């Protein structure tokens, strides 16, 4: 089995030097935690990885013809560590491989570099990218189930086994081509995704001048952990509270799409660095080449602002261009000036990138069919006319909503084979050749979806809440989308229901439940919510109560929600949720403190407690839910779901 991987370089947009400065909080808690905005870039390393009897790194990339020598060594800890300390071209790879062998007892890996578009030694963390690539190769080939933070940390510790002294923000390339907020508090590193409002057209360039990064870091570190004079106090201030102000303002501007103000903030950040930090290392940080480029009047007509990159000095520069055309013009101009310039367009991406679908249930109400076929594999005619299993329709909804990773909760490892057979194994050639061109393309689409799947197991059936909690490591303190495995969703607009809910979360930043109206006489079959509308369209509810399967009398007295004509309506869960870390923490508490080990853990109980503590919103989506949990509902879904 071979796997194709891509790892980008990384660019620090704001907050350079604050990673190592924040680490000094282990010795001086008066130091303000470091904070930085870091993004992966479009340039990176493309590779194919496969298991091997040894550790090999080869290249067929034309970009490496002049510098590359193939590398191979045994999977031996002492040999790998010796290569890591040697300072050779492959020391970074060996450092990570030695860590993986020592801690995870893995076998070998062969990495074949297919394409290398990431410039080396240009402040874009090419060394960190190769370290993340090696960590990810071992993780995926040996199914170690490490999350992105785990890969990032292994890449960091692996690189520290070399002569390099990388910062903690370098390995942010593990999170892909998207901006993240990183906070550095002593040994703790927190990474938070955030969304931007519109495209940002960055340009970064190697200034092709000289700088001594080792001296810069040595001189700046003299001010830590305790400042001994005014100059050192100024450095603490610049990398501490002033940096936090800049970073927080930058996130606000990026989220709101206020591009011109963001460019001006870059210029302001550079001025703060020049005033308070550069005097600590004037030989390197006076940066005549950098400032000559920043002050170039020809450049200013294409940009909103600019600043230095990485450790600063005459290494690299970055600009925020006014438009795509201005970005292209600036790249051409810088290249004509003898510099290596590259475009970076940061696209809006949603803050929720993970989703959970529990599919561990037997499907008792659909017996005897569930003796031979899991209910999420029941066939449904979709609106495109194709007959699809339910799970495929759900996964397509998530992929079309921008979800990157999807965790299926299964009852056992044996169940996993069904999903792997469908989403990972190619059709036999004799069957594939019988498909028309359209369906052959769709077959490849199914295999692509399979690359997004992850799996966890609920061995003991302890309720829906327990099934969800199995995904706590997968969620990794990020907000996640939860969909039911026996429910389909049809949107009445061009946005999938899941995307509608994601966009609502980005507006309200609270745990969310998708809700829909139901008749009073069926409330006892559902979880019912009540509260007050907070928008004039009456589509967003500030939830004041969540009751699981209430009686008709109780719902009529306590759970009605007033509508425009002052009549009362009743709202049930639509089958989609946005779960925040607080909900997983509450589930953990409920499981730990359950009086009976066999007691079912309900999700509704955890939701209600979190609602009491931090609030919760209900959102009426522009769509319809189709339940398949019983024969009557299944018949209705089969008849009506695919109708356009």
N, C-alpha and C positions, 0 to 999 in steps of 0.2 A: 504494500500500500504506500502510495506517495501522496503528499499534501503540498499544495501551493500556498505560500505565505508572502505577505508584503508587510514590511515595517518601514515607516517613514522616518526621516530625520525630524528634529524638533527645533522650534524657534521660541525663545522667551520673549513675549511681547512686552511684559512689564514685570518688574520685581527681581531683576538679576542681582546676584550675590545674597539675596535674602534667605536662600536655602541653608547655606553653611552658617550664616549669622544666627538664624533661628535655632540651629543645633546647639549653640552655646548656652541655651537656656538650661541645659543639664548642670551648668556650673553657676549661672547667674539668672535667677528667675525674674529679675527686673528687665531683662532683654525682652523686647516685643517680638512675638512669633513672626517668622518670615511669611511672606505671602507673594505668590507669583501667578501670572496668567501665562500658560504655556500651550502651544499647539503643535501637532504634527504638521508636516509640510507635504507638498505634492511629490517631492523628490524622495526616493527611498531605495530599499533593497528588495528585489523580487527573487524568490528562491523556491526550489522544489526540495522537500525533505523526505527522507525515508529511513527506515531502520537499517542498521549495518552492524557488522561484527566489531567495528572500531569507530573512531571519531574522525570523520573526513569532511573537509571543506574544499570544494572545487568551484571553478567558474567557467561558464561559457559566455559570459557577458562581454560584448565587444568593448565596453567602457573600461574593462580591467586588463586589457591585453598588455599594456606597458608596465604594469606594476604587479601582476598576479603570479603567484607560484602556488600550485596545489599543495594541500597540507593533509597529512594523515598521521595518526598516532593511536596507540592502544588505549582502551578505556581503563587506564591505570591511574589511580589518584596521584601518586608521586610524580609520574611522568607528566601528567596534565598540569600539576602545580608548578613544576619546573619550567614548562613552556610559558605558563602565565607570568612568571617572574622574569622571563628572559627579555621582555620588551620587544619581541619580534612582531611581525605583522599579524600573527594569529594568536597573540597572547590573550586578547579579550575573549576570543572563542574558547580557548582552553580554560580560562578562569571560570567561565560559566559552566562548562562541561564538568570541571572538577567538582564544583558545588553540587550539581545535579547528581553526580555519581555518589558523592559522599552522603547526601541527605536522602536520596530517593532510590538508590541502588538500581539505576536504569542501565540498559544496554547501550549500544552505540547508535550513532546517527550519521547519516551522510547528507550534507547540505550542498546543493548545487546552485550557485548564484546564476540566475538567468538574465538579470538586468540590474545595473547599478547606476541610478541617476542621482544619487546623493553625493555631492562634492565632499571630499575628504579635507579635514583640518581647516574648516571654514566657520567654526562656531555653531555648527548645526548637529552636533552630537552623532557623528557617524559611528563612533565607538559604542555609544549607548544603543544605537540601532542594531548593530551586529550582536550585541549582548542580548537584547530582547529577542532577536531572531532565534538565537540558539536556545534560550529558555523556552520560547514558544514551540520550537521544534520538538524538544524533549517532552514538553507538557502534552502536546496533541498526539504525538506518536505513541506515547506510553500511557495515555489516558489518565493523567495525574489529577485532572479536574481542578487545576489551579485557576483562580480568577485573574483578571488583568492586574490587580494590585500584587498578587502573588508572583506573576511573571516579572513585574516591574521590580519588586524587591530582590528577586533572585538575580536579575540582570545587574542590579546595583552591587550586591554582595560579590557576585562573580567578577565584576570589573575591579572591585577593591583588592582582589587577589593579584592584580597586575600592578605595575608601577604607577598607574593612573590614580589620581585622587579626584574622582568625579563628584559633582554635586548631586543632590537628591532630585533636582528637577530634570536632569538629563534624560532619565528613563521614561519621562512622560510620553515619549514617542510610542509607548505600549498602548496608549489610548486612541491611536489613529489620528486621522486628519480632522481634528476638532479641538476647539479651545477647552481647557480645563482650568479650574482654580485649584492651586496647590497651597496648602498651609503647612509650615514647618515649625513644630513645637517640640523642642528638644529632640528626642529620638522618634517622635510620632510624625507621620506624614499623612495628611488627609487630602484626598482628591475628589473634587466635586465637578460634575458636568454642568454646564449652563448653556442656554440657547441664545442665539443672536437673532436680531430682527430681520436683517437683510445681508446680502453679500458684502464682504469686505475685501477690497483689492489691495493686498500687500505686495511689496517688492522688497527683497533682501539681497544684499550684495556683499561679496568679499572685496574689501578695499585694496587687496593686493599690496599691502604695506606690512611693516614689521611691528610686532608687539611681543612682549614677554609675559605670557599668562602666569607663569610660575612666580615671577616677581610681583605682579599685580596682587595675586592672592596672598603672597607672603606679607606684603606691606599692609594690606587691608586687614589681615588677621591679627596684626599687632594691637589693634584696638579692642580685642576680645580676649577673655570674657568681660573684663572690667576696663572702662575708659579711665585714662589717667590724666588727660588734659582736654582742653576745649576742642581741639581738632578731632580727637577720638570720640568725644561726646557727640559732635556733629555727625560723625559717621554712624553711630548708633541711632541717632535720630532719623537720618536719611533712610537707613535700611530697616528701620522699625516703624514708628508711627507715621512718618511722612509717606513711606512706601505703602503702608496699609491704606492710607487715604487715597493715594493714587490708584491702587489696584481696585478698591471698592468702587471708586468713581468710574473706572474703565469698564467694569462689569455692567454697571448701570447704563452707561452709554451704549455698549454693545447690545445689551438686551433691548434698549429702546430704539436702536437704529440711528442714533445721533452721530453720524460718521464725522462730520466736520469738527464737532467738539472733541471727538476721540483723537483726531489728528492733532489738535491743539494740546491735548493732554500729553501726547507723546513728547512734544516739544517742551512742555512744562517738566515732565519727568527727567528729561535730559538736563535741563537747567538745574534741577535739584541735585542731580548726580555731580555735575560739574562744580557746584558751589560747596557741597558738603562732603563728597567722597573723594573726588579727584585729587585734592591737596594731600591726601595720604600717600599718593604714589605719582607725583608730578611728572617724573621721567616718562611714564607710560600712559598716564591718563590725561595729559594735556591734549593729546590726540589731534595733532594738526590736520592730518589727512581726513579724519572723521568730520571735523568741524568745517573743513573746506567744502566737503560734499554736502553737509547739512545746510550750509549757507549759500549754495549755488542757486542763483536766481533762475537759471534755466529749469532746475528741478522743481522749484516752488510752484511753478505754474501747473504742474501735474499732480501735486500732492497737497494733503491737508496738514501734514507734519511728519517728523521723522525722529529717530533716536538711534543710539548705539545698540549693539547686540551682545549678549553673553557677558563676558567679563569686562566688556567695553574696551577702550583703547582703540588703536588703529587696526582693528580686526575686521569687523563687519558692521554694516549699517542696514536699517530697515525704514521703509516709508509706507504710509497709507495713501494710496493713489485715489484720485477723485472718481475714476470710472475705469472700466475695462480698457477702453481706448488709451486712457492716460497711463494705465499700468503697462500696456504694451510699448507705448512711447518711451516711458521711463526705463524699462529694461533695455531697449535698443540704445538709448542715450548712454547709460552706464557702461554697456558693453563697448560702445565706441570710445569711451574714455579709458578703456583698458581694464575694466573691472569685470568680475564674474557675477552677473546679475540673474536673478530667478524670480518668477512670479509665484505668488501664493494667494489663491482665492479661497477664503473661508466661507463655506456655505451654511445657511441656517440649518441646524439639526436639532431635533427635539431632545429635551432633557431626559425623557424616558426612552431607554434603549433596550430594556429587557422585559420579558413577559413570561408568565407562568400559566400552564394549563394542566390541572389535575385530571388524569385519565385512569386512575387506579381502580375505580369501581367496577364491580362485576356486571351491573345492569340487570338487577333482579327482575324489574318490571318488564323487561324485554325478553325474558326467557321464553322459549328455549333457543332463540336465535343466538343469544350471547354465549351459548355453549361452544360455538365454533367461530364466532366473530365478535370482537370487541365493538361496543356500540359506537365508538368514535371512528370506526371503519365502515359503518353502514353507508350504503350508496345514496347520494342525493344528486338530482339534476340541478346544476348551477345555472345562473342566468346566462352564461356563455354557451349553454347547451351540452357541456361535457358532464358525464357522470363521474362524480368525485366522492371519495370518502369524506366524512364530516371533518376529520382532522386536517385534511388538505385545505378545505375551504377556510377553516379557522387560521391556519398558518399563513395562507395568502392574505387574509385580512391584516394580520400582524406585519408581514413583510411590506405590504402596501402602505402601512402606517409608519414606516421607518424603523421598526423594531429590528435590532441586530442579533440578539440572542434570545432563544426561547427554551425554557425548561419544562419538560414533561414529567409529571409525577406519576410513576408507574408502581405497580404492586410487587414486581420482582424483576430480577435481571432477565429471566426468561421472556418476559413481555417485551423487553427491549428489542429482541430479534425481529419482531413483527415490524417495528418502526424502521429498523435498519434495512430490512429486506425491501421495504417500500421506498424509503428516502435516500438510501445510500448505495444499494446494489443496482447495477445497470440491468436493463432488460436483456435477456438472451438475444443474440444478434438475429436469430431467425424471426423473433417477434418484432424487434425494432425495425427491421427492414420492411415489414408489412405495414408500418404506419406511414401516413402521408407526411409531407414535409412539415406541415403545421404541427402535427402531433409529435413528430420527432423533436422539434424545437421545444415543445411542451415537456417532453420527457427529460430533456436537459434542465429545464426550469425546475422540475421536481427534485432532481439531484442537487441543484443549487440550494433549494430550501433546506435539504438535509444538512448542509454545512452549518446552518444556524442552530441546530438542535443540541440541547444538553439534556441529561437525564438524572433524576434522583428517585429514591424508592421509599414507599411507605409500606413496610413489611407488615405492620399491625394496623388494622383498620380502626383508627381512633378518632374518626371524624374529619370534617372538612378543614377545620382550623389546623389540625395536626398535619394534614396533607400539605397545606400551604407552608407550614413552618419547616417542612423538609427542605425548602428552597432558601433558607436563611443565608447560607453561604453563597449561593448563586446570586441572591439579591445584593449582598455585599454593601449594605447601607445605602443603596440607591433606591429611588422610587421605582416601582415596577408595576406593570399592568397585569391584572389577573382576569382570565377568561374561563368560563365553564366549559368542560369538555363535551357536554351533551347539549349545547345550545349554539344556534347559528344566529347571525345578525345581518340584517339587510338594511343598508343605508338608503335614504330617500334623496341623497345629494351626491355630489362627486367625491365627498370625503367619507372614507370608511368610518363606521361607528367608533372603532378604537382610536382613530386619529382625532375625532371630535372630542373624545374624553381626554386624550393627551393634551390637546390645545387648551382645554378647560383647566387642566392642572397647571399649565404654564401661566395661566392668568391668576389663579387663586392660590396656588402653592399650598393646598391642604389635601388631606386624604379625601378621595372622591368615590362616590358610588353612582353608577349610571342607574337611573330610575325610569319607570314608565307607569302609566295609569292602568289600574285594574278595577274590575267591578267589586263592590263591597262584598258580594256573596261568595267570593273565592279567596278572601284575605287569609283564611286559615291555612292555605297551602303555601304561603310565601312569607319572606321577611318583608315587613312593611315599615316605611319611614314616614316621618311627619316633621313639620317645621314651618319656616316662614320664607316666602320668595324674596330674593334680594335683587332681582332685575325686573324691569317692566314687562319683558316678554314672558315672565313666569316659567323660565326654563332652568333656573339655578336656585336650589333650595338650601337654606341654612338649616341643617338637620338638627332637630331637638330631641328625637327619639328614634330608636331602631328596635322593633319588636319582632321576634321570630314567631311566625304562625299564630297570630293573635285570634281570639274568637271574634265573630262578627259584632257582637255587642260591645266588646272592648274597643275594637277599631272604630266603630261608629261614634263612641263617646270621646275617645282620646286621640285618634290617629288621622282624622280627616284634615285635609289641607284646603284652605279657602281658595276659590278661584275668582275670576273676574265678576261673575254674577253672584258672588258670595255663597254659592253652593259648595258643598264639600266633595272633594275627590280623594282617591286613595292611591298611593304610589308604592310599588314594589320594586325590589332590586331587578335590574335589567339583565344582570349576568356579567357585567364588566365592572372592575374596580381599579383604582389606583391605590396601591398599598405603599405607605411610607415606612421608614425604619421603626417608628414608634409602634406600629402594628405588629411587627415581628417581635419586638421587645415584649409587648403585652402577651403575645402568644407564648413566648418562652416562659413568662411568669405563670401563665395559666397552666401550662404543662408541668412545670416544676412543682406547683402548689396544688395540683389535683389530688383530692383525698383518695381517689380510687384509680389505680394504674390503668384500669380498663375503661375508665370514663371517657366518653367522646369529648373532644375539644372542638367547640363551635367557633367558627370565624365571627359570627354575629356578636358573641359575647365580647370578644377582643375589640371589635369595631366600636361597640357601644362605650366601652371604657375609654378608648382613645378619643372618641367624640367628646366625652365629658371633660377630658384633660386639655385637648388642643383644638377641638372643633372638627367638623366634617361637613362636606358639601354633597348634595345630590344634584345630578345633572340629567335633564331630560334630553336625550339624543334624538336627532332627526332620523329615525329609523324604526325598525320593528324587530323584536326578538322571536325566534322560533325554537321552542323547546322540543327535545326529542326523548325526554326521560320516560315516557309511557307510550303505549300503543296509539292512543288517540292523538297525542301531540305529534308523534312520529308520522302518522298518516297525514295530518295537516301540513307538516313540513314538506313531505314528499310531493304533495299536490301543489302547494302554493309558493314555496321558497324560490324556485327558479323562474317564476313568472316575472317578466320585466314590467 
